[in-house]
Amino acid sequence: MAGAAWGLEINRNLSLSGTMAAATQCQRATGAPGFADSCKGAGIIQPELSYRPTQSDELQAKFGFALGNGLNGNSPFALAPWSADLEHDVKNINGHRHDHLLTAWYRRDLRLDGQRLGLTVGIVDATDYLDKNRYANDEYQQFMNAVMTNGPNVFLPSYDLGFVLEWETEHWSVRALAMDVGENDDGNSYRFYGLQVAHGVRNRFGAGNYRLILAAGSRDFLHHSGTHAENRRGVLFSFDQEFGRLLGAWTRFGWESDQAAVEHNAIYSAGIELEGTAWGRGRDRLGLGFARLDGGSLDIAESWVVESYYRWQLTAALSLSADLQYQNDTHTDGQGPQGWIAGLRAVAEF
C-alpha cells in the first residue's frame, strides 16, 4: 500500500492523508479471441483520516473513489494488469451494500521493555498486515501487476470486519488476523484466518526481512467439480534484502491447496530494485521482476509474468512511472493468450 509523503495535521490529534493516482495501460495480445488491442485508463483518490486521542490509541477511516476500471476486466490474462482499487472494487464491496468505505478501525497499542502489543478491530485490510515487502508491495509506486504486489496463493481479503493481534520486538514480529468476509467469487460469505511470523536482520549486505505467511479459508469455496464446498489453505514465504546502498532484491514463493476452484496453486517470483543514485537521480527507482505460477484446478497449466518499471520522483509527493509487462497464460489444451501491456502512471501522495 502507498504511504503518504506528507499529511495535513488538522490539530495535534487529527490528521488527513491519502493517495491520488491515474494510469493508462495499452495491451497488445495474441491467442486471445474476443479481446482487441486497446488502451484503457483509470483514476483513484483514497483519503485517509486518522484520530489519535492518546499515544496508545488510534481511530482510522479510509475511503476509496475511482473512475474507470482500466484494463482490469478488459484483459484476457488471469492476473490483473493493475492491482489498484478501481471503480468495480470500491462499489458493493465484498457483496455488501456500502460503497467507498475501505477501512474503519480502532487500534490499541501497549509498549513495554522494547516490545509492542497491538489489537485492531473494525473493517480491516489483510494486505496492510500480511505479506509486506519492501520492494514489491505497492501498486502505486512499484510494480502494477497483481502477482508482484501480493502472493495470490494466500488470497488475502480486503475491506471487511475483522481483528488483528500484533506482537513486535526489535527483530521479530507476529501478526494474527481473522476476518468475516461478506462474499467470495462464488457468492458465499466465508471466514479468513492469517498468521505471519517475520524476522528482521541487519547483516553485512544491509537490512533484510524474512516472512512466513499462513492462510486458511472456511469451507465456503466451490470445489473444482462444482459439486460441493471446500476450504482453502496456503503458505507463502516473502523476503526482501538490501545489497549495499543501491540494490535491493526480493522473492516470494509458496503453494496452495487446489481442491477448491483456483486458477493457480503455486507461485515463484523474484526481482530487484535499483536506486537512481547510480545515474545521478537519487530519488528515482528502477524495478525488474518475474513470476511463474503453476496452474491450479481450472484450465490454466501455467502463467508467466515479467514486469519492469521506472519511477521518476518529481517532488516529495509526486511521481511518474513508466511500466512494461509481458504476460503468458498457457491453458491445459496448450493454447492461451500472450502479449505486452505498457503503462504510464502518475501518483500524488498527500
WOSULDA-V431322 format. One record per run of one state. SS is the DSSP state (A for helix, B for strand, O for the rest). FROM is the first residue (numbers start at 1). TO is the last residue. Records with the same first field share a line. If there is no record, write none. Layout:
SS: FROM-TO + FROM-TO
This chain:
O: 1-7 + 10-13 + 31-37 + 55-56 + 64-64 + 68-86 + 90-92 + 96-100 + 113-114 + 129-145 + 150-151 + 155-157 + 169-171 + 182-189 + 203-206 + 224-228 + 244-246 + 257-259 + 261-263 + 280-284 + 296-299 + 314-317 + 332-337 + 350-350
B: 8-9 + 14-30 + 38-54 + 57-63 + 65-67 + 101-112 + 115-125 + 158-168 + 172-181 + 190-202 + 207-223 + 229-243 + 247-256 + 260-260 + 264-275 + 285-295 + 300-313 + 318-331 + 338-349
A: 87-89 + 93-95 + 126-128 + 146-149 + 152-154 + 276-279
